[in-house]
Amino acid sequence: MDLRVLRYFLTVAKEQSFTKAARQLHITQPTLSRQLAALEEELGTALFDRSGHSITLTEKGILLKRRALEIIDLEDQIVEEFKGSEEVIEGKITIGCGEFAAVEMLAEICKSYQQSYPMVQIALHTGTADTIFEMMNKGLVDIGLFMEPVNTEGLAYIRLPESDCWVVGMRPDDPLAQKEVITKEDLFGLPLILPERIGVQSELANWFGKDLAKLRVAFTSNLGTNAGVMAMHGLGYPVSIEGAAKYWGKSRLIQKHLYPEIKSGVIMAWRRNIPYSQAVQKMIEKMQEFEASEMSKRRRS
């Protein structure tokens, strides 16, 4: 399968027109049609529904689009990995992470890195731990931030020194907003929004203990931002780590710490025994320097 033809396919899928796609690709429309007809023959299936006024994708076409985007991303990643030399480090690093307060430490590491290697572009991809882990295994993400508990088999990592505290989100006019901290008894019978990740739910189940059955789970959510929107509309109380919601205006959503306190650590990980580009290797070195510096500070204090 020719990568050039996959790019043709993606352009037609985007433009929903062979004529517009051919114009964008600077080739003739008959040439484009022949190339994609040959691709359909090679795969043994129709990729486009040509019955309407515009070109739409069949179910198989939608599947190929998803796979083609992954392949093209991987090709771009390979090209970036071979850029640069010892004298001038160039290229691109992809970092996957959730919505953690610990992202502030990632920002510190990235700031130091960019001062040393300004020609490197850093791409941030926000997603769940499962999504980031899958992308790492496919080679689409170089470094991932994961909230514990996480399976570290096959990974090398540093542990960020600060832990994310668990909180409950609510509107500022909610009665719970007057409390200093939130106990599990405060949450009995209320519509809760819990994290979707099973491992994280297990941590909360341990905190609630035998009272877990008294909970009313109205929503689950893989990331905190949309859970916060549900909370602002009075649909539930998101129970999560502080994450990015602490940057929201307190006129819209506030957070109260759980009591007894519950915390989760965060690690920055990369696949062990994998050859990396110079740009990625230098980032790993920066991460390790950061960890050593933080450990030294804690020993002195």
C-alpha positions in Angstrom: 0.0 0.0 0.0 1.5 3.3 -1.1 1.6 6.1 1.5 1.1 8.6 -1.2 -2.2 7.0 -2.1 -3.3 7.0 1.5 -2.7 10.8 1.6 -4.8 11.1 -1.6 -7.5 9.1 0.2 -7.4 11.3 3.3 -7.7 14.4 1.1 -10.8 13.1 -0.7 -12.3 12.1 2.7 -11.7 15.7 4.0 -12.9 17.5 0.9 -15.8 15.1 0.1 -15.1 15.8 -3.5 -12.7 14.2 -6.1 -12.5 17.5 -8.0 -11.6 19.7 -4.9 -9.1 17.0 -3.7 -7.4 16.8 -7.1 -7.1 20.6 -7.2 -5.5 20.6 -3.7 -3.2 17.7 -4.6 -2.2 19.3 -8.0 -3.1 16.3 -10.0 -5.9 15.6 -12.5 -9.2 14.3 -11.3 -9.1 11.2 -13.6 -5.6 10.3 -12.2 -6.9 10.6 -8.6 -10.0 8.5 -9.4 -7.8 5.8 -10.9 -5.5 5.7 -7.9 -8.3 5.4 -5.4 -10.2 2.8 -7.5 -7.0 0.8 -7.5 -6.9 1.1 -3.7 -10.5 -0.1 -3.4 -9.6 -3.1 -5.6 -6.5 -3.8 -3.5 -8.5 -3.8 -0.3 -11.5 -5.6 -1.9 -14.1 -3.2 -0.6 -15.8 0.1 -1.5 -14.4 3.1 0.5 -16.7 5.8 -0.8 -20.4 6.2 -1.2 -20.9 8.0 -4.4 -24.7 8.0 -4.5 -25.3 11.5 -3.1 -24.3 15.0 -4.1 -21.0 14.7 -2.1 -18.6 11.9 -1.5 -19.0 10.2 1.8 -17.1 7.3 3.5 -18.5 3.8 3.8 -18.0 2.0 7.1 -14.9 0.4 5.7 -13.8 3.8 4.5 -14.2 5.2 8.1 -12.0 2.4 9.4 -9.3 3.0 6.8 -9.4 6.8 7.6 -8.7 6.0 11.2 -5.8 3.6 10.4 -4.4 5.9 7.6 -4.2 8.8 10.1 -2.2 6.6 12.5 0.1 5.5 9.7 0.7 9.1 8.4 1.3 10.2 12.0 3.9 7.4 12.5 5.6 8.3 9.2 5.9 11.9 10.3 7.2 10.7 13.6 9.9 8.7 11.9 11.0 11.6 9.8 11.2 13.9 12.9 13.3 11.2 14.8 16.0 11.3 12.1 16.3 15.1 12.1 19.2 16.8 13.9 22.7 16.1 15.0 24.8 16.4 18.1 25.5 20.0 17.3 21.9 21.1 16.5 19.1 19.1 18.0 15.9 19.3 15.9 12.7 17.3 15.6 9.5 16.7 17.5 8.6 15.1 20.8 5.1 13.9 21.6 4.0 13.9 25.2 0.8 12.4 26.3 -0.9 13.3 29.6 -4.1 13.7 31.5 -5.4 16.7 33.3 -3.1 16.7 36.3 -1.9 19.4 38.6 1.5 17.8 38.1 1.5 19.2 34.5 2.9 22.3 36.1 6.1 20.3 36.7 6.0 19.1 33.1 6.0 22.8 32.2 9.1 23.4 34.2 10.9 20.5 32.5 9.8 21.7 29.1 10.9 25.3 29.8 14.4 24.1 30.7 14.4 21.8 27.7 13.4 24.5 25.2 16.1 26.8 26.6 18.7 24.2 25.7 17.1 22.9 22.4 14.9 25.7 20.9 14.7 23.9 17.5 12.6 21.0 18.9 8.8 21.2 18.8 6.9 19.6 21.7 3.4 18.2 20.9 1.1 17.7 23.9 -1.7 15.1 23.5 -4.3 15.1 26.3 -6.1 11.8 26.9 -6.8 9.0 29.3 -4.1 6.7 30.6 -5.3 3.8 28.5 -5.3 6.0 25.3 -1.8 7.3 26.1 -0.5 3.9 26.8 -1.9 2.5 23.6 -0.3 5.4 21.6 3.0 4.8 23.3 2.9 1.1 22.2 2.2 2.2 18.6 5.1 4.7 18.7 2.8 7.7 18.4 3.6 9.1 21.8 7.2 9.3 23.2 6.6 10.1 26.8 3.5 9.7 28.9 2.3 11.1 32.2 0.3 8.6 34.2 -1.6 8.9 37.5 -0.9 6.0 39.8 -1.9 3.2 40.1 -0.4 2.3 36.7 1.2 -0.9 35.4 4.9 0.1 34.8 5.9 -3.2 33.2 8.1 -2.4 30.2 8.4 1.2 31.2 11.2 3.4 32.6 10.0 6.4 34.5 10.6 9.2 37.0 8.2 9.9 39.8 7.1 13.6 40.1 7.5 14.8 43.7 4.1 16.4 44.2 0.9 14.3 44.5 -2.4 15.3 43.1 -5.1 15.7 45.9 -8.5 14.3 45.5 -11.4 16.8 45.6 -15.1 17.2 44.9 -16.3 19.8 42.5 -19.4 21.9 43.0 -21.1 25.2 42.1 -20.2 28.1 44.5 -23.9 28.4 45.5 -24.1 24.7 46.6 -24.5 24.0 50.3 -21.4 21.8 50.3 -19.4 24.9 49.2 -19.6 26.2 52.8 -17.7 23.2 54.2 -13.9 23.2 54.7 -13.5 19.6 53.6 -15.9 16.9 52.3 -16.3 13.6 54.1 -17.8 10.5 52.5 -21.0 10.9 54.6 -21.5 14.3 52.8 -21.7 12.5 49.5 -24.3 9.8 50.4 -27.3 10.1 48.1 -25.8 12.8 45.9 -25.4 12.3 42.1 -21.6 11.7 41.7 -19.4 11.9 38.6 -16.6 9.4 38.9 -13.5 8.8 36.8 -14.0 6.2 34.1 -10.7 4.4 34.6 -11.2 1.2 36.6 -7.9 1.4 38.5 -8.8 4.9 39.7 -12.3 3.8 40.7 -10.7 1.1 42.8 -8.7 3.7 44.7 -12.0 5.5 45.5 -13.7 2.3 46.4 -11.0 1.7 49.0 -11.5 5.2 50.4 -15.3 4.8 50.7 -14.8 1.3 52.1 -18.0 -0.5 53.2 -20.1 2.6 52.4 -19.4 2.2 48.6 -22.9 0.8 48.1 -24.5 4.0 49.4 -23.1 6.0 46.5 -25.2 7.2 43.6 -23.1 7.4 40.4 -24.9 9.6 37.8 -22.0 9.9 35.3 -18.6 8.6 34.6 -16.1 10.7 32.7 -12.7 10.0 31.2 -11.4 13.6 31.6 -12.3 16.3 34.1 -13.2 19.2 31.9 -16.6 17.8 30.7 -17.3 16.5 34.2 -16.9 20.1 35.4 -19.4 21.3 32.8 -22.0 18.8 34.1 -21.3 20.1 37.6 -21.8 23.7 36.6 -25.3 22.7 35.3 -26.1 21.1 38.6 -26.1 17.5 37.2 -23.6 16.0 39.6 -20.5 16.3 41.8 -17.2 15.3 40.1 -14.9 13.3 42.4 -11.4 13.6 40.9 -7.9 14.8 41.3 -7.5 18.6 41.4 -6.2 18.6 37.9 -6.9 21.5 35.5 -10.1 22.5 37.2 -8.2 24.4 39.8 -7.5 27.0 37.1 -11.3 27.6 36.5 -12.8 30.8 37.9 -14.2 30.2 41.3 -17.4 32.0 40.3 -18.2 28.9 38.1 -16.8 25.9 40.0 -15.0 25.3 43.2 -13.3 22.3 44.7 -13.1 21.0 48.2 -10.6 18.4 49.4 -11.8 15.0 50.6 -11.3 14.1 54.2 -9.5 11.9 55.2 -7.1 13.1 52.6 -6.5 11.0 49.6 -3.6 11.6 47.1 -2.4 10.0 43.9 1.2 10.2 42.5 2.1 10.9 38.9 5.0 9.4 36.9 6.6 10.4 33.6 7.3 7.3 31.7 8.9 6.1 28.4 9.2 2.6 26.9 12.3 0.8 28.2 15.0 -0.5 25.7 13.5 1.4 22.7 15.9 3.5 20.5 14.8 7.1 20.6 15.7 10.2 18.5 18.3 12.6 20.0 15.5 15.0 20.7 13.6 12.5 22.8 16.8 11.2 24.5 17.7 14.7 25.5 14.2 15.2 27.0 14.6 12.0 29.0 17.9 13.3 30.4 16.2 16.6 31.3 13.5 14.6 33.2 16.1 12.6 35.1 18.0 15.8 36.0 14.7 17.3 37.3 14.1 14.2 39.4 17.6 14.3 40.8 17.3 18.0 41.6 14.0 17.6 43.4 15.3 14.7 45.5 18.3 16.8 46.5 16.0 19.6 47.6 14.0 17.2 49.7 17.1 15.8 51.4 18.3 19.3 52.2 14.9 20.3 53.7 
